[in-house]
């Protein structure tokens, strides 16, 4: 196995980490004005992701940075073709981060509700944009012989890539509801669990449809197996939610997105960006990779840096593992 293939697998893992961790993170934000009945419950929802949301976003930076360093042609071809969705994603992430910090700065219900709307918008746009970008890299772009996009700036926006965007967003909101069922207590937890039970069958429709398209166009026997595991895990998650086993349901949803990632990147291998114009213009792993020296340096950095990051993030989740409820939110008395 060459270093280029190793880094392809590593980048796929980074994207999986982002989809899993930011999936429930975004889902909580999507549900903020919907699930909570008052500001105290909204504070509980924000607090469930408060210690981890910024760390979860690091996975997007690492995934993009690794693509840039290890496969510059892949990075340039994909992101230049999807720069409009990517710009919207970045603006949404900025607004969302600001909203988390600012919503509690003024004791005004109108102030908080406006920032809550920013959080909701900033939680819907990124999964849609990231889903569109990942669907594009799996299903391809109209690339010419030089690896440049042919056509308009909206070449990445097609029915199949939009299906991928909806699939990721639908999974995120369901994952967020399951996470809230796992992390909260009382009435909020019961409403979150009931909503997750309703959302899960609906959310799997675009996910199954998108994975079926990917499998039909470029899948193999082992990606078909992953497809089946992903669908089975979704059923397990639903039954575990019904049985009031929130942790098992949340873990099963992790298997769902892991299986989806295997289908996507397994179907893509050994390419990194297919050309829909001519198969000869497709960017391959070996053809788009950086020099062996660059990949070697990156590997040594990752060997020492990645475990430290994983240990730190795991420790963060362990420290803040307990459920929280409205009883944990201090009452603020106006002067």
Secondary structure, DSSP 8 states (H G I E B T S, - for coil): --HHHHHHHHHHHHHHHHHHHHHHHHHHHHHHHHH-SSHHHHHHHHHHHHTTHHHHHHHHHHHHHHHHHH-HHHHHHHHHHTHHHHHHHHHHHHHHHHHHHHTTSS--HHHHHHHHHHHHHHHHHHHHHHHHHHHHHHH-B-B-TTS-B-S-TTTT--HHHHHHHHHHHHHHHHHHHHHHHHHB-HHHHHHHHHHHHHHHHHHHHHHHHHHHHHHHHH--HHHHHHHHHHHHHHHHHHHHHHTT-HHHHHHHHHHHHHHHHHHHHHHHTTEEE-BSS-GGG-EEHHHH---HHHHHHHHHHHHHHHHHHHHHHHHHHHHT-S-B-GGGS------
